[in-house]
Each structure stands twice: as structure tokens, then as C-alpha cells.
Amino acid sequence: FVQAARSFGASRWQLAIQHILPNVKPTLFAHMVTVFSYSILNSAGLSFLGLGGEPGIPDWGVMLAEGRSAFRIAPWIGLVPGLAITITVLAANNLADQLSRRSALA
């Protein structure tokens, strides 16, 4: 397609927008969603270890770290942010999987 468009005199921008971008878009979106889920896990992990956000800033990793100290008294303090991380990452990975399957069918 690219060579045919070049032979008809298409510019580089026309090639990129009309021919390359539609073919790359589903894979690019799936990759972006996967990077999003990795960034959530990395942020929560670093915050849990004390290397991320400050203790006053609401962050899932900080909430997990605070819930670890009160796990025997109130386990939901750590359970709720852990479930939120898990559900968000699984939903993002499911979205990336669906996007990559859709791009494979097209």
C-alpha cells in the first residue's frame, strides 16, 4: 500500500496518516494500556516500599503499607487497596488483550 501510494505521489504525512497509522493504531493502544497497568504496579510497589509518594498523599501503595500494620485488627484497610490494584490491572490487561485480538482479526 505504501509503495502504491508513493507511486501516486502521496507525501510522507499522507502515507503516515492514511496508510501506516490505521494499521498501527490497535497495537499501539494495546501497548499503551499494558504500559498503564505496569505503571500502576510500579507506582504501588515503590510507594509500598516507601520510595514513592509521601505518606500524606493518597496512594494505593501507601494505603497497603499502612494497612499492613493494622492487618490483625482491621484487615480491610489493606485488603481494599490491594483489591483495587488487582481489579484495575486485570481490567487494563483484559482491555489490552481485547484490543490486540481485535487488531489480529482486522
C-alpha positions in Angstrom: 0.0 0.0 0.0 2.8 2.4 0.9 4.6 1.8 -2.4 1.4 2.2 -4.4 0.6 5.5 -2.6 4.2 6.7 -3.2 3.8 5.9 -6.9 0.7 8.1 -7.0 2.7 11.0 -5.4 1.5 10.9 -1.8 3.5 12.9 0.7 5.1 11.4 3.8 2.3 12.8 6.0 -0.4 11.3 3.8 1.4 8.0 4.0 1.7 8.1 7.7 -1.9 9.3 8.4 -3.8 7.3 5.7 -1.8 4.1 5.5 0.5 3.5 8.4 -1.5 4.9 11.4 -4.7 2.8 10.8 -2.6 -0.4 10.8 -0.5 0.5 13.8 -3.3 2.1 16.0 -4.7 -1.1 17.6 -1.3 -2.4 18.5 -0.3 1.0 19.8 -3.4 1.2 22.0 -2.8 -2.3 23.4 0.8 -1.4 24.2 -0.3 1.9 25.9 -2.8 0.0 28.1 -0.2 -2.5 29.1 2.3 0.2 30.0 -0.5 1.9 32.0 -1.0 -1.3 34.1 2.8 -1.7 34.6 3.0 1.9 35.8 0.2 1.3 38.3 2.0 -1.8 39.7 5.4 0.0 39.8 3.9 3.1 41.5 2.1 1.0 44.1 5.2 -1.2 44.7 7.5 1.8 45.1 5.0 3.5 47.4 4.6 0.4 49.4 8.3 0.2 50.0 8.4 3.9 51.0 10.2 5.0 47.8 7.2 6.5 46.0 4.7 9.1 47.2 4.7 10.8 50.5 2.6 9.3 53.4 0.1 12.2 53.3 -0.7 11.7 49.6 -3.4 9.1 48.9 -1.8 6.3 47.0 -2.6 2.6 46.8 0.9 1.5 47.8 0.9 3.8 50.9 -2.6 2.5 51.8 -1.2 -1.1 51.6 1.7 -0.2 53.8 -0.5 1.5 56.4 -2.9 -1.5 56.3 0.0 -3.9 56.9 0.5 -2.6 60.4 -3.2 -2.9 61.3 -3.9 -6.2 59.5 -4.9 -8.2 62.6 -7.3 -5.5 63.9 -8.8 -4.3 60.6 -7.8 -6.4 57.6 -9.9 -4.3 55.2 -7.5 -1.4 55.5 -5.0 -3.3 53.3 -7.5 -5.5 51.5 -9.4 -2.7 49.8 -6.4 -1.0 48.1 -5.0 -4.4 47.2 -8.2 -5.4 45.5 -8.4 -2.0 43.8 -4.9 -2.5 42.3 -5.7 -6.1 41.3 -9.1 -5.2 39.6 -7.6 -2.2 37.8 -4.6 -4.0 36.5 -6.7 -7.0 35.4 -9.2 -4.8 33.7 -6.5 -2.9 31.9 -4.8 -6.2 30.8 -8.2 -7.5 29.6 -8.7 -4.4 27.6 -5.3 -4.7 26.1 -6.0 -8.4 25.2 -9.3 -7.5 23.6 -7.6 -4.7 21.6 -4.9 -7.0 20.4 -7.4 -9.7 19.4 -9.5 -7.2 17.5 -6.4 -6.0 15.7 -5.5 -9.6 14.8 -9.0 -10.2 13.3 -8.9 -7.0 11.2 
